[in-house]
Amino acid sequence: MKNCNIVKDLMPLVAENIASEESSNLVKKHIETCSECKIVWDSINDNEYTDAFESEAIPIKNARDKINTYRKKSNIVIGLLITYILLIIFQFLTRPVLLPADKAILDFEIKGEDIVLTLSSEVAGISLSGMESDPDNKKEGYSLMAWTNRINKYMPNRSEAKYLIENPKSKLIYYISDNDVDIILGEHNKSSNRATLPRLALSYYLKLAGFVFLITALIAAFTKIKWFKYPATFSFSYIITHFLVVGTKTATYQMTKDFLIILVLSLILSMALVMFYKQRSTI
């Protein structure tokens, strides 16, 4: 009789496949030799018993569903954080470092209507912007930048490369390196008195993010308007990401690219933090 009571207690769990393998084997072996328990086991398919069992099993189901949901959300949070870290590492390794003209451009030559530049093995990327006017000599020319990065230094079989400028409208090319501008192709290959300054807008965005974080965090902490935690989380993520991407410097020659990278990474980090907060609050 004692075994029968234990088996009857285990039957609902076995029927719902939430019992252990040992418990399932115990029930199956017992009902093969106990006709009374066999009747109870068969009655599980009856509506009356099933409804009663479902009512009793609701807490178990709810607990199991909560555990599964918690695990899924935890996996999403971990995935977002891993993605964020990998992208930060990739950005760190590939972040452009401007090269001076003498280290980037080994030679140039005019072939018909085209210009061919010989780039050194240190160059990882190059960009040629549109025509702009030189206030010194009232002539128009192009702006050229070449850069390296941390990962390029470890690339095997690095060699010189050719860069073709097809049928340029001007033979005057200004090479930009930090705050200096050199004429690498033009009138007697002389240096220019021009200076190209980096964009400083990232500093304003950083200050704005700090202001938004301070205001929204205080409102969320001392009022019942809890949705302010979302802009607070995003602005906090922006501040952290800014320093991880560009460091303490806010000057950049690639304003649009840097801003978009910071924005996307901030969104990923803020999503992970919001999901983490929600999970902690439900525990």
N, C-alpha and C positions, 0 to 999 in steps of 0.2 A: 504493500500500500504506500509505503514511503517512496519507493521508486516511482510509483504511478503519479504521485503528486508532483514530483520533480519533473517528470516527463510532460505532464499536462501544463506545467508552467513554461516549459521550453517550447511547446508546440507552436504558439503564435509567432515566436521568433524564428523558428525553423521554417514555418510557412511563408514568412516574408523574406527569407534568405538573409537575415541579419544576425543569425546565430553562428557560433564558431563551428568548424568542421567536426570537432569532437562532440559537441552538443547535438548536431544533426545526426551523426552516426548512432548516438545513444538513443534518440527518439525512434529512429528507423528500426533498430534492432529490438527495441522494447515492444513496439506495436505488432511485430511479427509473432510475438508469443502471448500478448495480452489483448484479449478480445474487447475488454472494456475500453481500454485506451485506443484501440483501433476504431471503435465507434466514435469516440471523441475526435480523433484525427480526421475521420471521414466527414464529420459534421462541420468541419472548417469551411467546406464549400457551400454550406447552407447560408442563406442571406442573413438570418437572424444572428448566427454566430459570427459571420464575417463582419457585420456591422458593429457588433460588440467588440470584436478584436480591433477593428480600425479605430474605434473610439479610444481603446486602451493604448494603441500604438502611436497615436498622434504625437505625444511628447517625444517619443523615440525618433519618429520621422523628422520632426522639426529640428531636433538636435543634430541629426545626421545631415539635413539640408543646410543648416547653419555652418556646420564644419566644412562641407563641400564648397559652399559659397565663400567661406573665409579662405580656404586653400586656393580657390581660383583667383580671388582678388589679390592674395599674397603673391601668387605667381605673376600676375600682371604688374604689380608694384616692383617686384624684383626684375622683371623684364625691362620695364621702363628705366630703372636705375642702371642696369647693365648697359642698355642702349646709350644712355646719357654719358656714362663713363667712357665707353668706347669711342663715342663721337668727340668727347673732350680730348682724349688721347690722340685721335686722328687729327683733330684741328691743331693740337700742339706740334705734332710731327710735320704737318704740311703748311703751317703758317708761313706766309711769305716774309723773307728778310731781304730788303732791297740791297742790290750790289752796286758798287761804284762803277763808272763807265769802263775804267781800265781793267777791271776784273770780269766784266760781263761781255764787252765787245772786243774781240781780238782783231777784227779787220772788217772793212766794208769796201764794196766796189760797186760801180755803176755799170750795169749791163744793158745797154740800149736805153729803154725807158724805165727799167726796173732798178731796184737797189737790193743788193744781197749783203746781209750781215753775217759774219762768222761769230757764233756765240761760243763762249768757253764752256768747259764741262761742268762748271759750278752752276750754270743757269738751269733752274728748274721750270721757269715759266717766263713769259714775256708778253707785254701788251703794248699796243700802239693806238693812241687815242686820236681823235679827229683834229682837224686843222684849228689852230689858234693864232692870234695875232701877237707879235712881239712888240711891246711898246718902245723898245730901244731902237730898232731899225725899221719899224713899221712894216715888217714882212711877216708872212704867215708861215707856220711850220707845224710839225707833228711833235707830240710828246711821247716819249718811249720810256718804259720801265722794264727792268729785268730783275728777277729775284731768285733766291735759292731758298731751301728749307732744310730742316734737320734731317729728314729722311733721305734727301737727295745725296747727302754726304756719304751714305752707306750703300748707295745703289751700285751694283757691280757694272763693269764695262762702261763707265761714263766716258763720253767722247765729245768732241766739238760737234756743233750742229750749225746748219744754215737756216737763216730766216729771210724769206723773200718778201719784199714790199713791191707789189705790182703797180706799175704806172702811177707813182705818187704825183699829186698835184704840185708838190713843193719838194725841193731837195734839201730843205732845212729841217733837221731833226734835232729836237732838244731831248737830251737824256736826263731823267729825273732820278736823283739819289738823295734821300733824306731832304734837307733843305736846299740843296745845291742843284743847279741846272747847268749842264755842259752841252755845247754844240758838238755833236760827233760827226756831223756831215753838213757842210754849208760853206760860208765864206771863210776860207783859210783855216777851217777847223778851230776857230777861236772859242774860248770860253765866253759864256754870256753873263751879263750882269743880272739876269733875271733870277728870281728865287721862287720856287713852288712850295707853298706851305701845306702841311697835311690838314685834313678836315678835323675839326674839333667837336663836331656835333655829339659824339659818343659821351663826352663829359656832361653835356646838358641832359641827355637821356638817363645817365647814371644818377645825376642829382634829382631828376624828376622821379625816378624809381625809389630813391631813398625817401623823398618827401611823401609819396603815395604810401609806402610801407609804414612810415611813422603814423600817418593820420589814420589809415584803415586798421592798423593793428590796435591802436588805442580805442577806436570806435568799437571794434569787435570784442575787445576785452572788457569794456565798461558799459556796454549797452546790450540789449537783446537782439540787435540786428546782426545776426551771425553771418549773413552772406558777405559781410565786409572781409571775412577771412580769405575769400577767394582772390580779390585784388591784392590783399596783403601777402598771400602766398606767392602770387605771380611776381610781384615787385621784389620780394625777397629772393626768388629764384633768379630774377634778372640781375640783381646785384652780385650774387654768387657767381653766376655764369660769366658776367662781364670780366671779373678778375681772373677767372680760369681761362678765358679765351684770349684776352688782350693784356692781362696783367694790370699793373697800376697805371699804365699809359692809356691816355684817352685819344691821342692823336693817331690818325690813320690815313693812309693814302688810298685805301679801299673801303670807303665809308659804307656803301650799300652792302657789300659782301659781308663785312664784319657785323653790321647791324642785323642782317637777316639770320646769320648764324647764331648770334646771341639770342635773338627772338625765338627761333625754333627750339634751341636747347632749353631756354627758360620755360617754354610751354611743356616740354617733356618732363622737366624736373618738377614743375608745379603740379602736373597731373599726378605724378607719383606721390608727392607730399599730401595732396588732398585725399587720395585714396588711403594713404597710410593713416591720416588723422581720423577718417571715418571708421576705419577698422578698429582703431584704438578706442573710439568712443562707444562701439557696440560690444566690446568685450565685457 
